[in-house]
Amino acid sequence: MEAPRLSLPDAGARERDDAERVETLATARRKILEEVGKRIVGQRSVVDLLLIALFARGHGLFVGVPGLAKTLLIHTLADVLSLRFSRIQFTPDLMPSDITGTDVLEEDPVSRERRFRFVPGPVFANILLADEINRTPPKTQAALLQSMQEGCVTSGGRTYPLEPPYLVFATQNPIEQEGTYPLPEAQLDRFLFQIDVGYPTASDEEEIVRRTTSAATSSPESVLDRNEILELQSLVPRVPVAPHVVAHAVRLARATRPGEDGARIDSVRSYVGFGAGPRASQGLILGAKARAVLEGRFAAEVEDVRALAHPVLVHRLVTNFRAEADRVSARSIVDDVLRAVGA
């Protein structure tokens, strides 16, 4: 039996109150969490960040050891939201055309006329899972850059738009580095969040074992469809943000730059080669807006910005050799930044 659909007013009606949209999105979040929970045990903070990225129209980089259901979570979300899902297993021999698609030469059986036809690659989906993205060379990794930034693909001199919503969720194994290629900083900056996926708690792991070693459980049901998602995504940019909240986000980003505000933070000055750029400030505010409306609030606050500091900033910090030698992580540096830039 299909879950009851959420009732949304006509998308073209100008007079619809944004407060109603906020309530709709908050209701949708609760139902999405319930349906995702039919397959995924625990990992609540990971699911919350995934939803914030989705409604903020941002891409996510999932970092965690194998076996933590990263792939299953993203696939489950696509099912719950009735979105087209595609998965690419990144390998060292993967070519850019294996991602974007390629032109093939065809001959008309009647006229014998030959012409090229574009065959779309797996990038043509609503949610693209780039599994173990660091296992392929930078040339192939870069094939995703245009689609992530511009929402389109260029092949054979022609540009093909991708159907919105379009989101890339990539996974990366932090412990197995042999045969891997670090992601270029330019590509890392395209990810709104780095989402660290940790081990489950003891009780959650017991539940995982029970579920996966017994008879099949119920499948998740659809909560939203593509048009409803696009409508609710359009709400996020309209969420009001006070000037002091924007200023706080900018101060956090600038405090990671060793040549600027970060010069007064010892760990930034000593261990950071390059700090976060303007995309970090933008990501903090967009993420704060999405977090607010998902919780039923039509205003982003400083606490929303600070709650997203780690997923927005960690992967944007380029640490130096001294940080590696002293075993200082980007996460600990962001901790220092949060303490220095008080609320």
Helices and strands as residue ranges (DSSP letters): H 18-36, H 44-55, E 59-63, H 70-80, E 85-89, H 96-100, E 101-107, E 114-120, E 127-131, G 133-135, H 138-141, G 142-144, H 145-150, E 152-155, E 158-161, E 167-172, H 185-188, E 191-196, H 202-212, H 226-233, G 236-238, H 243-254, G 261-264, H 266-271, E 272-274, H 278-294, H 302-307, H 309-313, G 314-316, E 318-319, H 321-325, H 330-340
